[in-house]
Amino acid sequence: MRSAISAHERLTVTLRFLATGRSYEDLKFSTRISPQALSYIIPETCNAIHDVLQSYIKVSNKFVKSEHFI
């Protein structure tokens, strides 16, 4: 039985997927994680990244508007 997939592995495989555009089938060979698990991990990690960065996006938009960049 394989141990749980760590946060580091989850982030690494998600960034690899986003950077290369490789399929889940393709990624299973380099990560040793099943395509079924990847189909759960990658969207979940993307949502977590989006949630964390959302506050920075709001600050950035507010700055752009306040400095009349638009």
Order of alpha helices (4+ residues) and beta strands (2+ residues): alpha-alpha-alpha
